Amino acid sequence: MSRGHNTHEVFNQVPPLAGHDVAQDPALLEAVDREGVRDVLGELHELGELAGAQQTQELARLANEYIPRLRTHDRYGNRIDEVEYHPAWHALMTTAISHGLHAAPWAQDKPAAHVARAAKFYVWGQAEAGHGCPVSMTYAAVPALRHAPELARRFEPLLASTAYDPGLRIPESKAGLLAGMAMTEKQGGSDVRAGTTRAEPAPGHGEGAHLLTGHKWFNSAPMCDLFLVLAQAPGGLSCFLLPRVLPDGSRNAIGIQRLKDKLGNRSNASAEVEYDGAVCWQVGEPGRGVRTIIEMVTATRLDCVLGSAAAMRRATVAAVHHCVHRQSFGRNLIDHPLMTCVLADLAVESEAATTLAIRLAGAAQRATDGDAAEKALLRVALPAAKYWVCKRAVTHAAEALECLGGNGYVEESLLPGLYREVPLNSIWEGSGNVTALDVLRALGRSPGSADALLAELDLAAGGDKRLDEATAELRRMLTVLAGLAESASDPAAGAAAEYQARRLAGLIASLLQGALLVRHAPPAVADAFCASRLGSASAGGPGYAFGTLPDGLELPPVVDRARVVVPAGG
C-alpha cells in the first residue's frame, strides 16, 4: 500500500549471484592441471556456466521445493510403489548423466577418466546436491558388480550409458540404468552384520538367484533400476543385485513403505522398503558381502569428500560475493579487517578441501590402474579426508551463512538449503566414528599405508616449519599406536588407540592438506593454512572458530581467489 511516501527505495542490496562460470575456481583448475586432465577443461567450463546459470538455480529451487512423492497404488488399487519427481529433477539428472558424472568413466578408454569425472562432479554438484546421490551410487556400483562377471556383462554397458532413461521397465530394454544400494536396517546402522534380511537360494530364477525377505531402513534413491543389497544367506552375509523389474516384465516384490522426511537432501528420495520374496542374484563370494560391497563404499566416500568440497566452494563464493557488494558503516563489508579475516579463513578451508579431494581422485585413478603405492595411500587418506572434510563443511556453511546476516538466514538465500544439506556427507558411508576407526584399521592392517602416507607428506618436507613440526607429531602418534597394536590382547591398549582415532584422522587430513598447499598453492594460502591449522599460533588448533587467523598474514590475495565475475543483471 502506498500513500505517496517513498518508504521502499531499494539500495545496498547485493546483485544476484548468477550468470557466472562455477569452474572459474583457481584451486580446482590448478589441481586438474597437475593431474594431467587438461582436455576436460572445455567440458568443465561448459558445466560451470550451466551450474552458475539463473535457469539452473531455478531448477534446483523447484526440485527441492516440490519434493518426491510416493504413489503406492494406482487408481485401480494395484500396488505400484512409484516415486514421482518434479520435472526439474529430471532436467538436472539429464545434465549429470549426459556429461558422464555417473558410471561413464568405467567404459572410457581415456587416461585419467576418473579424475575428469571427479572434477565434473565437483563443478556440477554446486548446482544442486541432492541428485548427486543416484549419480554417485551408479558410479560406485560398477566395481562391486564386477565380482559377478555375467551380471556385469549384462548391466555395466547400460549403467555407463550417457542416456538418462527414467521409468520402470525391463532393465535390458532401457537406454540407460541407475543403481542404488540398501544396507541399513532398523536394528543396525553402521553395523551391517546385524542385518536380519535373509536370502534363500532360488535356482529356478537362474544361476546365483535368491529370494530376498526382509526390511531396509534406508534405501537411497528408490526409483533406481538396480540395487546392491546385503542379506544373510546360507553361506553368511552376502551381496546381491536386486532389480526393480524382472526379465519377464513383472515388478519385483519390493514394497516402498514410506519416504523419509529428511533434514536436507530434499530433492532426493530415501525410502524404507520391504522385500517379500524379491528375486535377486548373488554378487561375489558367499559370506563375503561386506568385502564385495566395500569397493562401492570407497567410491562413494570419495564423492562425499568431493561433495563437501563443492559445498564449501559454493558457500565461500556466496559469502565473498555478498561482502564485495554490501556496505556497512560507510564501506564495503569485505574492506572491514575482521570480515576480511573471516572470508580468508573460509577461502583457505575451501581451497584445502578442493585440493585434497582432487588429489584423492588422482590416487583412486592410479590405484585403479594398478599403482600399489597410491592404493596404500588411498586406503588411509580417504577415510581420514571423509572424516575431516565432511565435518568441516558443516561449520563452514554456518559461518558463510552468518556473513550474509539475516539475508543468509531466510530461505530465499541459497545458504539455508546448503546448511541443511552438508551434514549428510558426514553421515553417509560411515559417520565420524566409523571413518576415524577405519583410519586405525588401515594403519594396522593394510601393509604400506603408513609408509605411503609419510612418503606423501615428505614431498613437502622443509617447505614450512609448522608443517614439519606437525608431521613429527604424527610420526610420534604412529609410533605410540604401533606399540598399542603389539598389545592387542590388552583391552586397555585397544581402548587407548580407539580414543585417539578422531584426533589422528583429523591430523592426517590436515597434514595432507597442508603438504599439498605448501607444494602447490600460492604462498599466501599455504601460509594462512599452516599458521592457523598446524602452527602453535593457532588459538585452538584445527577446527577453531573461523575468523581467528594469526597476525601477519597476507589475506586479500586469499580472498581474491574466491571472487567471481557476475555479468550485470545476472
Secondary structure per residue as TSV (DSSP state, phi and psi in degrees):
chain	resnum	aa	ss	phi	psi
A	1	M	-	360.0	135.1
A	2	S	-	-122.2	136.3
A	3	R	S	-118.4	26.5
A	4	G	S	94.5	-7.3
A	5	H	-	-100.3	134.7
A	6	N	-	-86.6	92.1
A	7	T	-	-106.2	4.2
A	8	H	-	-134.9	44.0
A	9	E	-	-74.3	121.9
A	10	V	-	-91.0	118.9
A	11	F	-	-148.8	166.9
A	12	N	S	57.2	32.3
A	13	Q	-	-105.1	145.9
A	14	V	-	-80.8	133.5
A	15	P	-	-64.3	155.8
A	16	P	-	-58.9	141.9
A	17	L	S	-88.7	82.3
A	18	A	-	-152.9	154.2
A	19	G	S	87.7	10.9
A	20	H	S	-104.8	166.3
A	21	D	-	-93.9	108.8
A	22	V	T	-61.7	-27.6
A	23	A	T	-77.3	-4.9
A	24	Q	-	-76.8	73.4
A	25	D	-	-131.1	102.7
A	26	P	H	-54.0	-44.1
A	27	A	H	-62.7	-41.6
A	28	L	H	-65.2	-51.1
A	29	L	H	-63.8	-37.5
A	30	E	H	-67.5	-38.3
A	31	A	H	-68.1	-41.1
A	32	V	H	-61.6	-40.5
A	33	D	H	-63.2	-42.2
A	34	R	H	-64.1	-32.3
A	35	E	T	-84.0	0.6
A	36	G	T	74.6	31.3
A	37	V	-	-121.4	46.6
A	38	R	G	-63.2	-22.8
A	39	D	G	-67.9	-9.2
A	40	V	G	-92.0	-3.6
A	41	L	H	-60.2	-39.7
A	42	G	H	-60.4	-45.5
A	43	E	H	-69.9	-35.0
A	44	L	H	-59.4	-45.1
A	45	H	H	-70.9	-32.8
A	46	E	H	-61.5	-47.9
A	47	L	H	-65.2	-37.4
A	48	G	H	-62.0	-41.1
A	49	E	H	-68.7	-37.5
A	50	L	H	-64.9	-44.2
A	51	A	H	-64.1	-33.6
A	52	G	H	-88.2	-3.3
A	53	A	S	-73.4	146.0
A	54	Q	H	-58.9	-38.8
A	55	Q	H	-61.8	-40.2
A	56	T	H	-68.7	-37.9
A	57	Q	H	-61.5	-34.6
A	58	E	H	-69.8	-38.5
A	59	L	H	-60.6	-42.4
A	60	A	H	-62.1	-42.0
A	61	R	H	-61.9	-47.2
A	62	L	H	-64.5	-41.1
A	63	A	H	-63.6	-29.8
A	64	N	H	-93.2	-21.9
A	65	E	H	-84.4	-39.2
A	66	Y	S	-103.3	83.5
A	67	I	-	-76.5	163.8
A	68	P	-	-57.7	148.0
A	69	R	E	-123.5	140.9
A	70	L	E	-93.7	126.3
A	71	R	E	-110.5	104.9
A	72	T	E	-78.2	-31.0
A	73	H	E	-135.3	154.4
A	74	D	-	-87.3	-177.8
A	75	R	T	-70.5	-12.9
A	76	Y	T	-94.7	0.3
A	77	G	S	91.5	6.0
A	78	N	-	-79.2	136.7
A	79	R	E	-71.1	123.7
A	80	I	E	-122.0	-28.5
A	81	D	E	49.1	58.4
A	82	E	E	-110.2	146.0
A	83	V	E	-109.8	124.2
A	84	E	E	-100.6	138.9
A	85	Y	-	-121.9	153.4
A	86	H	-	-67.9	148.5
A	87	P	H	-54.4	-26.6
A	88	A	H	-61.4	-39.0
A	89	W	H	-58.6	-47.0
A	90	H	H	-65.1	-34.2
A	91	A	H	-64.9	-43.8
A	92	L	H	-64.7	-42.2
A	93	M	H	-63.7	-39.0
A	94	T	H	-59.7	-44.1
A	95	T	H	-63.1	-46.7
A	96	A	H	-61.1	-47.0
A	97	I	H	-70.9	-41.2
A	98	S	H	-64.8	-24.9
A	99	H	T	-94.2	6.7
A	100	G	T	72.4	31.1
A	101	L	-	-77.7	-5.0
A	102	H	S	-98.9	-122.0
A	103	A	S	-89.4	5.6
A	104	A	G	-54.5	-37.8
A	105	P	G	-59.2	-26.6
A	106	W	G	-67.3	-21.0
A	107	A	G	-101.8	-0.6
A	108	Q	-	-98.8	133.0
A	109	D	-	-96.8	63.9
A	110	K	-	-126.7	140.4
A	111	P	T	-60.8	135.2
A	112	A	T	58.7	33.5
A	113	A	H	-61.3	-33.4
A	114	H	H	-73.4	-32.8
A	115	V	H	-68.2	-42.3
A	116	A	H	-60.2	-42.4
A	117	R	H	-62.3	-41.2
A	118	A	H	-61.8	-43.2
A	119	A	H	-64.0	-40.3
A	120	K	H	-68.2	-39.3
A	121	F	H	-60.8	-40.9
A	122	Y	H	-63.6	-43.3
A	123	V	H	-69.7	-51.9
A	124	W	H	-70.8	-25.0
A	125	G	T	-61.7	-20.0
A	126	Q	T	-78.6	-10.4
A	127	A	T	-77.3	-46.6
A	128	E	-	-168.7	130.0
A	129	A	S	-88.5	-31.4
A	130	G	T	-58.9	-41.8
A	131	H	T	-74.5	-5.6
A	132	G	H	-68.7	-18.2
A	133	C	H	-63.3	-58.5
A	134	P	H	-65.1	-29.8
A	135	V	H	-62.5	-47.2
A	136	S	H	-64.7	-44.2
A	137	M	H	-66.7	-35.2
A	138	T	H	-65.0	-40.4
A	139	Y	H	-60.7	-44.2
A	140	A	H	-77.0	-19.3
A	141	A	H	-69.3	-30.0
A	142	V	H	-61.1	-51.5
A	143	P	H	-61.2	-32.5
A	144	A	H	-70.0	-42.3
A	145	L	H	-63.0	-27.9
A	146	R	T	-66.6	-8.4
A	147	H	T	-73.5	-9.2
A	148	A	S	-125.1	85.5
A	149	P	H	-53.2	-38.3
A	150	E	H	-68.7	-40.6
A	151	L	H	-65.8	-39.6
A	152	A	H	-62.0	-40.7
A	153	R	H	-61.1	-39.2
A	154	R	H	-73.0	-41.6
A	155	F	H	-110.6	-23.1
A	156	E	H	-59.6	-43.5
A	157	P	H	-59.2	-33.9
A	158	L	H	-77.1	-33.5
A	159	L	H	-66.3	-31.6
A	160	A	S	-88.1	-6.6
A	161	S	-	-62.7	144.7
A	162	T	S	-92.7	20.0
A	163	A	-	-101.1	123.4
A	164	Y	-	-87.9	117.6
A	165	D	-	-133.8	80.8
A	166	P	-	-73.4	165.9
A	167	G	S	111.0	154.0
A	168	L	-	-90.3	111.0
A	169	R	S	-148.0	172.1
A	170	I	-	-56.8	126.4
A	171	P	G	-51.9	-45.5
A	172	E	G	-75.5	-0.5
A	173	S	G	-97.2	-2.0
A	174	K	S	-97.3	163.1
A	175	A	S	-82.2	-20.8
A	176	G	-	-163.3	152.0
A	177	L	-	-123.8	156.3
A	178	L	-	-121.8	147.9
A	179	A	E	-123.8	143.5
A	180	G	E	-125.7	-169.0
A	181	M	E	-144.4	156.9
A	182	A	E	-147.0	106.1
A	183	M	-	-123.4	-39.1
A	184	T	-	-71.3	137.0
A	185	E	B	-122.8	169.0
A	186	K	T	-55.6	-43.8
A	187	Q	T	-89.0	-3.6
A	188	G	B	-154.1	116.5
A	189	G	S	-86.7	-89.7
A	190	S	S	-67.7	-24.5
A	191	D	-	-83.4	75.3
A	192	V	G	-66.9	-20.3
A	193	R	G	-70.4	-12.3
A	194	A	G	-82.9	0.7
A	195	G	-	-62.7	144.8
A	196	T	-	-112.0	-5.6
A	197	T	-	-57.2	132.9
A	198	R	E	-118.9	151.0
A	199	A	E	-125.4	124.6
A	200	E	E	-110.5	134.6
A	201	P	E	-54.6	139.8
A	202	A	-	-138.9	72.4
A	203	P	G	-58.3	-20.8
A	204	G	G	-66.1	-14.5
A	205	H	G	-101.7	11.6
A	206	G	-	112.8	171.7
A	207	E	T	-62.6	130.7
A	208	G	T	77.3	5.8
A	209	A	E	-74.4	145.0
A	210	H	E	-140.2	162.0
A	211	L	E	-109.6	128.2
A	212	L	E	-102.7	131.3
A	213	T	E	-134.7	126.6
A	214	G	E	156.2	-163.0
A	215	H	E	-141.8	139.0
A	216	K	E	-118.5	131.4
A	217	W	E	-79.0	-31.5
A	218	F	E	-132.2	114.0
A	219	N	E	-117.4	101.7
A	220	S	E	-70.7	134.5
A	221	A	S	52.1	67.4
A	222	P	T	-69.3	-5.3
A	223	M	T	-85.8	0.3
A	224	C	S	-64.2	164.7
A	225	D	S	-83.0	-34.3
A	226	L	E	-134.0	152.2
A	227	F	E	-136.8	142.6
A	228	L	E	-96.5	126.9
A	229	V	E	-131.6	157.6
A	230	L	E	-109.0	140.6
A	231	A	E	-153.6	155.2
A	232	Q	E	-79.3	119.4
A	233	A	E	-117.5	171.2
A	234	P	T	-52.8	-31.5
A	235	G	T	-91.9	6.7
A	236	G	E	110.6	-175.2
A	237	L	E	-62.0	121.2
A	238	S	E	-131.7	165.0
A	239	C	E	-103.3	142.5
A	240	F	E	-138.5	152.3
A	241	L	E	-102.0	124.4
A	242	L	E	-119.8	115.4
A	243	P	E	-90.0	151.5
A	244	R	S	-73.2	-36.8
A	245	V	B	-121.2	134.2
A	246	L	-	-83.3	164.1
A	247	P	T	-56.9	-26.2
A	248	D	T	-85.8	3.7
A	249	G	S	92.8	-8.2
A	250	S	-	-79.4	156.8
A	251	R	B	-82.4	138.1
A	252	N	-	-68.6	161.0
A	253	A	S	-81.0	65.1
A	254	I	E	-117.6	115.9
A	255	G	E	-106.7	122.5
A	256	I	E	-84.4	114.6
A	257	Q	E	-77.0	-44.5
A	258	R	E	-169.1	163.6
A	259	L	E	-96.8	143.8
A	260	K	-	-72.9	140.2
A	261	D	-	-95.7	96.1
A	262	K	-	-96.9	158.6
A	263	L	S	-59.1	-48.7
A	264	G	S	-136.6	-156.1
A	265	N	-	53.3	39.1
A	266	R	T	-69.8	-32.4
A	267	S	T	-68.9	-23.1
A	268	N	S	-100.7	133.9
A	269	A	-	-84.0	139.8
A	270	S	E	-128.3	139.3
A	271	A	E	-132.8	158.9
A	272	E	E	-97.4	130.2
A	273	V	E	-127.5	153.3
A	274	E	E	-125.4	135.9
A	275	Y	E	-109.6	130.4
A	276	D	E	-127.0	73.7
A	277	G	E	75.7	38.4
A	278	A	E	-74.2	137.9
A	279	V	E	-78.4	133.0
A	280	C	E	-147.6	168.0
A	281	W	E	-127.3	138.7
A	282	Q	E	-68.4	139.3
A	283	V	E	-120.5	119.9
A	284	G	S	84.2	-174.3
A	285	E	S	-77.4	148.2
A	286	P	T	-59.3	139.1
A	287	G	T	78.2	0.9
A	288	R	-	-121.6	41.7
A	289	G	H	-64.2	-42.6
A	290	V	H	-64.7	-43.1
A	291	R	H	-61.4	-36.5
A	292	T	H	-69.0	-45.2
A	293	I	H	-84.7	-9.4
A	294	I	H	-63.9	-28.1
A	295	E	H	-66.1	-33.3
A	296	M	H	-66.1	-41.5
A	297	V	H	-63.9	-40.0
A	298	T	H	-59.4	-45.8
A	299	A	H	-66.8	-40.8
A	300	T	H	-72.4	-29.4
A	301	R	H	-63.0	-39.4
A	302	L	H	-61.2	-40.6
A	303	D	H	-67.4	-29.4
A	304	C	H	-62.8	-41.8
A	305	V	H	-66.4	-45.1
A	306	L	H	-61.4	-43.2
A	307	G	H	-64.9	-38.9
A	308	S	H	-67.6	-40.6
A	309	A	H	-63.0	-39.8
A	310	A	H	-62.9	-41.8
A	311	A	H	-64.1	-39.9
A	312	M	H	-64.1	-42.7
A	313	R	H	-62.3	-45.5
A	314	R	H	-61.7	-42.9
A	315	A	H	-67.3	-39.6
A	316	T	H	-64.3	-46.1
A	317	V	H	-60.7	-41.4
A	318	A	H	-64.0	-41.9
A	319	A	H	-66.4	-45.4
A	320	V	H	-64.8	-43.4
A	321	H	H	-58.2	-44.8
A	322	H	H	-61.7	-45.3
A	323	C	H	-74.2	-22.5
A	324	V	H	-67.8	-36.0
A	325	H	H	-103.9	-15.1
A	326	R	-	-95.8	137.3
A	327	Q	E	-109.0	148.0
A	328	S	E	-149.9	138.6
A	329	F	T	53.4	38.2
A	330	G	T	87.8	2.9
A	331	R	E	-150.6	165.3
A	332	N	E	-63.5	144.7
A	333	L	G	-54.4	-39.3
A	334	I	G	-65.0	-19.2
A	335	D	G	-88.3	-5.5
A	336	H	S	-77.7	126.4
A	337	P	H	-53.4	-41.1
A	338	L	H	-69.0	-36.8
A	339	M	H	-68.2	-38.0
A	340	T	H	-57.2	-40.7
A	341	C	H	-64.0	-44.1
A	342	V	H	-63.4	-47.8
A	343	L	H	-63.2	-41.4
A	344	A	H	-63.5	-38.9
A	345	D	H	-64.2	-43.5
A	346	L	H	-61.7	-42.0
A	347	A	H	-65.7	-39.4
A	348	V	H	-62.5	-45.6
A	349	E	H	-60.7	-42.2
A	350	S	H	-63.9	-47.3
A	351	E	H	-62.3	-41.6
A	352	A	H	-62.3	-41.5
A	353	A	H	-66.1	-45.0
A	354	T	H	-63.4	-45.5
A	355	T	H	-62.4	-43.3
A	356	L	H	-68.7	-40.1
A	357	A	H	-60.1	-45.4
A	358	I	H	-72.4	-32.7
A	359	R	H	-62.2	-41.5
A	360	L	H	-67.9	-34.8
A	361	A	H	-62.3	-39.3
A	362	G	H	-64.7	-39.7
A	363	A	H	-64.3	-40.8
A	364	A	H	-63.1	-39.9
A	365	Q	H	-61.1	-49.3
A	366	R	H	-70.1	-31.3
A	367	A	H	-64.9	-41.2
A	368	T	H	-61.9	-33.7
A	369	D	T	-81.6	-1.1
A	370	G	T	103.7	11.7
A	371	D	-	-80.7	108.7
A	372	A	H	-66.1	-39.2
A	373	A	H	-65.8	-40.9
A	374	E	H	-68.6	-34.8
A	375	K	H	-63.7	-41.1
A	376	A	H	-65.9	-40.8
A	377	L	H	-63.7	-45.9
A	378	L	H	-60.2	-35.9
A	379	R	H	-60.4	-34.8
A	380	V	H	-99.3	-33.4
A	381	A	H	-74.1	-34.6
A	382	L	H	-67.4	-50.0
A	383	P	H	-63.4	-32.7
A	384	A	H	-64.3	-44.4
A	385	A	H	-67.1	-40.8
A	386	K	H	-58.3	-43.7
A	387	Y	H	-62.7	-53.2
A	388	W	H	-80.6	-50.4
A	389	V	H	-63.9	-42.1
A	390	C	H	-67.2	-34.8
A	391	K	H	-69.9	-41.4
A	392	R	H	-64.6	-29.1
A	393	A	H	-61.7	-32.6
A	394	V	H	-67.7	-49.9
A	395	T	H	-64.2	-38.4
A	396	H	H	-61.2	-45.6
A	397	A	H	-62.8	-39.2
A	398	A	H	-63.8	-41.7
A	399	E	H	-70.3	-39.5
A	400	A	H	-62.9	-41.0
A	401	L	H	-59.5	-41.6
A	402	E	H	-66.2	-26.4
A	403	C	H	-60.9	-26.7
A	404	L	T	-91.1	-2.2
A	405	G	T	59.7	-141.6
A	406	G	H	-61.3	-30.5
A	407	N	H	-63.9	-24.8
A	408	G	H	-85.5	-17.4
A	409	Y	H	-89.1	-14.4
A	410	V	S	-87.0	152.6
A	411	E	T	-66.1	-17.4
A	412	E	T	-68.5	-19.1
A	413	S	S	-81.5	153.5
A	414	L	S	-75.3	-16.6
A	415	L	H	-74.8	-34.6
A	416	P	H	-58.7	-43.4
A	417	G	H	-63.1	-39.6
A	418	L	H	-65.7	-40.0
A	419	Y	H	-62.4	-38.6
A	420	R	H	-73.7	-27.3
A	421	E	H	-77.4	-40.8
A	422	V	T	-65.0	-26.9
A	423	P	H	-62.8	-22.4
A	424	L	H	-58.9	-45.1
A	425	N	H	-63.0	-27.9
A	426	S	H	-74.6	-27.4
A	427	I	H	-90.4	-44.4
A	428	W	T	-63.0	141.9
A	429	E	T	59.2	37.3
A	430	G	S	106.2	107.0
A	431	S	-	-72.0	-175.7
A	432	G	H	-53.8	-48.5
A	433	N	H	-65.5	-38.4
A	434	V	H	-63.3	-46.6
A	435	T	H	-72.6	-34.6
A	436	A	H	-64.4	-42.5
A	437	L	H	-66.9	-29.8
A	438	D	H	-67.2	-30.4
A	439	V	H	-62.4	-45.4
A	440	L	H	-59.1	-43.8
A	441	R	H	-62.4	-41.2
A	442	A	H	-62.2	-44.4
A	443	L	H	-66.9	-32.2
A	444	G	H	-87.1	-28.4
A	445	R	H	-117.4	-13.8
A	446	S	S	-104.3	104.7
A	447	P	T	-56.9	130.5
A	448	G	T	92.2	-9.7
A	449	S	H	-65.1	-45.1
A	450	A	H	-64.1	-42.4
A	451	D	H	-63.5	-41.3
A	452	A	H	-65.3	-39.4
A	453	L	H	-62.6	-49.2
A	454	L	H	-66.3	-34.9
A	455	A	H	-63.8	-38.9
A	456	E	H	-63.8	-43.5
A	457	L	H	-68.0	-34.6
A	458	D	H	-65.2	-19.6
A	459	L	T	-63.3	-21.8
A	460	A	T	-105.3	7.2
A	461	A	T	-58.0	135.5
A	462	G	T	85.5	-7.3
A	463	G	S	-81.4	-23.3
A	464	D	-	-158.5	127.0
A	465	K	H	-61.1	-39.0
A	466	R	H	-66.3	-38.5
A	467	L	H	-64.6	-43.1
A	468	D	H	-61.4	-41.6
A	469	E	H	-67.4	-39.6
A	470	A	H	-68.9	-35.2
A	471	T	H	-64.9	-38.0
A	472	A	H	-63.0	-36.8
A	473	E	H	-64.6	-39.9
A	474	L	H	-62.3	-43.8
A	475	R	H	-58.6	-39.7
A	476	R	H	-64.0	-43.2
A	477	M	H	-63.5	-39.9
A	478	L	H	-65.3	-36.7
A	479	T	H	-64.5	-43.3
A	480	V	H	-62.6	-44.1
A	481	L	H	-64.3	-38.0
A	482	A	H	-61.4	-38.9
A	483	G	H	-65.7	-39.3
A	484	L	H	-66.4	-36.1
A	485	A	H	-63.9	-32.3
A	486	E	T	-68.9	-16.9
A	487	S	T	-107.0	42.7
A	488	A	T	-59.1	-28.0
A	489	S	T	-77.0	-9.1
A	490	D	-	-93.4	112.8
A	491	P	H	-57.2	-34.6
A	492	A	H	-64.6	-36.8
A	493	A	H	-65.6	-42.5
A	494	G	H	-63.2	-41.0
A	495	A	H	-65.5	-38.3
A	496	A	H	-65.0	-40.8
A	497	A	H	-65.5	-45.2
A	498	E	H	-62.4	-37.4
A	499	Y	H	-61.0	-27.6
A	500	Q	T	-88.8	-4.1
A	501	A	H	-60.4	-45.0
A	502	R	H	-67.1	-43.0
A	503	R	H	-60.6	-42.1
A	504	L	H	-64.7	-47.0
A	505	A	H	-61.5	-42.9
A	506	G	H	-65.0	-38.8
A	507	L	H	-66.8	-42.9
A	508	I	H	-60.7	-47.8
A	509	A	H	-63.2	-43.5
A	510	S	H	-64.8	-38.8
A	511	L	H	-66.6	-41.0
A	512	L	H	-62.3	-42.7
A	513	Q	H	-62.3	-47.6
A	514	G	H	-61.0	-43.2
A	515	A	H	-62.4	-42.3
A	516	L	H	-66.3	-41.0
A	517	L	H	-68.8	-39.2
A	518	V	H	-61.7	-37.9
A	519	R	H	-77.7	-32.9
A	520	H	H	-126.4	-24.6
A	521	A	S	-85.6	163.0
A	522	P	-	-56.9	147.2
A	523	P	H	-53.4	-37.3
A	524	A	H	-62.4	-38.3
A	525	V	H	-70.5	-48.7
A	526	A	H	-62.2	-40.8
A	527	D	H	-63.5	-45.2
A	528	A	H	-63.7	-39.8
A	529	F	H	-65.5	-52.1
A	530	C	I	-65.2	-37.1
A	531	A	I	-67.4	-35.3
A	532	S	I	-97.2	-31.1
A	533	R	I	-99.7	-24.0
A	534	L	I	-123.0	-24.0
A	535	G	S	-82.5	158.2
A	536	S	T	-68.2	-17.9
A	537	A	T	-71.9	-15.5
A	538	S	-	-67.9	127.0
A	539	A	S	-63.5	-35.4
A	540	G	S	-129.5	7.5
A	541	G	-	76.1	-173.8
A	542	P	T	-55.5	132.9
A	543	G	T	97.2	-1.6
A	544	Y	-	-70.0	168.5
A	545	A	-	-56.0	138.7
A	546	F	T	-63.6	149.0
A	547	G	T	88.3	16.3
A	548	T	-	-119.2	36.1
A	549	L	-	-62.9	147.3
A	550	P	-	-65.2	165.7
A	551	D	T	-70.2	160.4
A	552	G	T	86.2	8.4
A	553	L	-	-93.9	153.3
A	554	E	-	-95.4	101.6
A	555	L	-	-93.9	-36.2
A	556	P	H	-53.4	-42.4
A	557	P	H	-63.3	-28.2
A	558	V	H	-68.8	-46.5
A	559	V	H	-65.5	-37.8
A	560	D	H	-58.2	-28.6
A	561	R	T	-72.5	-8.3
A	562	A	T	-108.2	6.3
A	563	R	-	-81.5	142.1
A	564	V	-	-123.6	153.9
A	565	V	-	-95.4	119.3
A	566	V	-	-112.3	123.2
A	567	P	-	-64.0	152.5
A	568	A	T	-56.9	133.3
A	569	G	T	80.6	5.2
A	570	G	-	75.3	360.0
